[in-house]
Amino acid sequence: KCYRCGEIIEIQKLERIVCPHCGFRIFYKVRQPVVRRVKAR
């Protein structure tokens, strides 16, 4: 769903989507939150 114009957009690819009505870029974060288990060296 677009946050600017409120139009419902069907999601096919889980990537950045540009609303065809107002051109507002919508970013869908579908990936699970990454848990840092590896210590930084």
Buried (B, 14 or more C-beta within 10 A) or exposed (E): EBEEEEEEBEEEEEEEBEBEEEEEEBEEEEEEEEEEEEEEE
